[in-house]
Amino acid sequence: MPVIDKSKVPVKTGSIYPEPYASQMAGRSSLRLGDAGGLTQFGANEVILAPGALSSLRHWHHREDEFVMVTQGECVLVQDEGETLMRPGDCAAFPAGDPNGHHFINKSAAEARFLVIGSRMNPEKATYSDVDLEVELKDGKATFTHKDGTPYQGDRT
Amino acid sequence: MPVIDKSKVPVKTGSIYPEPYASQMAGRSSLRLGDAGGLTQFGANEVILAPGALSSLRHWHHREDEFVMVTQGECVLVQDEGETLMRPGDCAAFPAGDPNGHHFINKSAAEARFLVIGSRMNPEKATYSDVDLEVELKDGKATFTHKDGTPYQGDRT
């Protein structure tokens, strides 16, 4: 049945980031709509941002194209050049390899949602613009490193 | 600039279908949003259906996954099992190779829109469920045939 019953799609919460970054993702959840519909060739996820929530650390993908359309509420897209307020129907495209990192912040008082589509490259790498962190994704496993390639152990405070 | 200014995206109209099918696509147009944003790995198009318009002939893809989210108004998804009314936020997924053809019809009095994502396989093949028509897509060229493989010349009436 290709119509997706969103009420039956598990709400994914939490983050695979190492600390102290995982804690910064509170208030973000997502529905893996494409997976729920049996798709394998790309990801199609609806991201739900509570007021104040971030979609991710600001990042860019080395090999994967990414496309976003805001579907509910409003959120702010942050890139190198600053902030853009985005509302339902507004779209952005992030071509693979463009080192202009992005993420979304819900600065409103209401829930915001966007649909995000991403290719599924294996292996893939993402770089986080504002912190000393990168991730390599291979065969379903994520390995976080510092930008010099050394393993990430978490910040010692 | 990854934010897409929809007002500057060309509105694509018309159909590559042979007659008598091309004429049946009047009232359908689309915005190639992913292309406008520099993406190459998948297509992300907003399809605009005037009242009464069809999105396509009812079809299924042999190698490409497809994902749809309705973004404005309402339209009817038609599949083997019948019709499903879909409204903004409603989604459907069409895995590659599933021979349950689909299309959308705007049976309302207002414009409807949906976002459609599709992989970009080369070559690709699509089969039209309700008519004696298939298409092979290779290196940007579409070749329409009857289902027995003979070239399509259009219906002689």
Interface residues (C-beta under 8 A of the other chain):
Chain A: M1 P2 V3 I4 K6 L33 G34 A36 G37 G38 L39 T40 Q41 F42 A44 E64 D65 F67 M69 T71 Q72 L77 Q79 E81 T84 M86 P88 G89 D90 C91 A92 A93 F94 P95 A96 D98 N100 H102 L115 I117 S119
Chain B: M1 P2 V3 I4 K6 L33 G34 A36 G37 G38 L39 T40 Q41 F42 A44 E64 D65 F67 M69 T71 Q72 L77 Q79 E81 T84 M86 P88 G89 D90 C91 A92 A93 F94 P95 A96 D98 N100 H102 L115 I117 S119
